[in-house]
């Protein structure tokens, strides 16, 4: 089963949701487990077998530190590729998962660059010319700070 992501105004509402959810899923012989929260008082009221043991968990592909209540985005390293091609640019752009749309302006630059490659008639697996590759690497410098970006 996938994770459920929700929020509540107070601990009592969260406990009520926990109890109702556990009961409902138990009736279907399913076990809801690995509960996480930034609310320590909520987590302490849960049985140990239902708690997520780690304080750093993935939520919608984004890392959530439940202790500091920070969301952190990871950006892949494109410099591991031996050569930059149109396919490399597409692959890299697709690897940046931004479910909240927080980084649309930066990711849009990559998508516009990919469109430029498509309109420019570059083949998928041909190495990009040095000037075009350098332009892509310059864009990567603008994207790189996303790896250090956190929301709290």
C-alpha positions in Angstrom: 0.0 0.0 0.0 1.1 3.5 -0.7 1.5 6.2 2.0 -1.2 8.5 3.1 -0.2 12.2 3.6 -2.6 14.4 5.6 -2.6 17.1 8.2 -4.6 18.1 11.2 -5.1 21.1 13.3 -4.3 19.4 16.6 -3.1 16.1 18.1 -6.6 15.0 19.1 -7.8 15.1 15.5 -4.7 13.1 14.4 -5.3 10.5 17.1 -9.0 10.2 16.0 -7.9 9.7 12.4 -5.3 7.1 13.5 -7.9 5.1 15.4 -10.5 5.3 12.7 -8.1 4.4 10.0 -6.6 1.5 11.9 -10.0 0.1 12.7 -11.2 0.4 9.1 -8.1 -1.2 7.6 -8.1 -3.9 10.3 -11.6 -4.9 9.1 -10.1 -5.5 5.6 -7.1 -7.4 7.2 -4.7 -4.6 6.2 -2.2 -3.1 8.6 -1.5 0.6 8.5 2.0 1.1 9.9 5.0 3.4 9.8 3.2 6.4 11.0 5.3 9.6 11.0 4.6 13.1 12.2 6.3 16.3 13.2 4.1 16.3 16.3 6.1 14.3 19.0 3.1 14.1 21.3 1.1 12.3 18.5 3.9 9.9 17.8 4.4 9.1 21.5 0.7 8.1 21.7 1.1 5.5 19.0 2.1 1.9 19.7 5.8 1.3 18.9 4.9 -1.3 16.2 3.0 1.4 14.2 5.7 4.1 14.4 8.1 4.9 11.6 11.5 4.3 13.2 13.4 6.9 11.0 13.1 10.6 11.4 13.9 11.1 7.7 11.2 9.8 5.4 10.1 10.1 1.8 6.9 12.0 1.1 5.8 12.3 -2.6 9.4 11.7 -3.6 10.7 14.5 -1.4 12.7 13.9 1.8 11.0 15.0 5.0 12.9 15.4 8.2 10.2 14.9 10.9 12.4 16.3 13.6 13.2 19.6 12.0 10.0 19.5 9.9 11.9 20.3 6.7 11.3 19.1 3.2 14.4 18.7 1.0 14.6 18.1 -2.7 17.4 16.0 -4.3 18.6 16.9 -7.8 20.4 14.2 -9.8 24.1 14.6 -10.8 24.3 14.9 -14.6 28.0 15.1 -14.6 28.2 11.3 -14.3 27.3 11.0 -18.0 30.2 10.4 -20.4 28.6 12.7 -23.0 25.6 15.1 -23.1 23.0 14.3 -25.7 19.4 15.3 -26.2 18.4 12.1 -24.5 20.6 13.0 -21.5 18.9 16.4 -21.2 15.4 14.8 -21.3 16.4 12.1 -18.8 17.9 14.7 -16.4 14.9 17.0 -16.7 12.5 14.1 -16.1 14.4 13.0 -12.9 13.6 16.2 -11.1 10.4 15.4 -9.3 8.6 18.5 -8.1 5.1 17.5 -7.0 4.4 20.8 -5.3 5.5 22.9 -8.3 7.8 24.9 -6.1 10.6 24.9 -8.6 8.7 25.4 -11.8 10.6 28.5 -12.9 13.9 26.7 -12.7 12.7 23.5 -14.2 11.0 25.5 -17.0 14.5 26.6 -18.1 15.5 23.0 -18.6 12.3 22.3 -20.5 12.7 25.3 -22.7 16.3 24.2 -23.4 15.0 20.7 -24.4 12.5 22.4 -26.8 15.4 24.3 -28.3 17.2 21.0 -28.9 14.1 19.5 -30.5 13.5 22.6 -32.8 17.3 22.6 -33.5 17.0 19.1 -35.0 19.5 17.5 -32.7 19.4 13.7 -32.8 18.6 11.9 -29.5 21.9 10.1 -29.1 24.4 12.4 -30.8 26.8 14.3 -28.6 25.8 18.0 -28.4 28.1 20.6 -29.8 30.4 22.1 -27.2 28.7 25.5 -27.2 25.2 23.8 -26.6 26.7 21.5 -24.0 28.2 24.5 -22.2 24.8 26.2 -22.3 23.3 23.1 -20.7 26.0 23.0 -18.0 25.3 26.7 -17.3 21.6 25.8 -16.7 22.7 23.0 -14.3 24.5 25.6 -12.2 21.1 27.3 -11.8 19.4 24.0 -10.9 22.1 22.7 -8.5 21.1 24.9 -5.6 17.8 23.0 -5.5 19.6 20.1 -3.8 20.3 22.4 -0.8 16.9 23.9 -0.7 14.7 23.0 2.2 11.2 24.2 3.3 10.3 24.4 6.9 
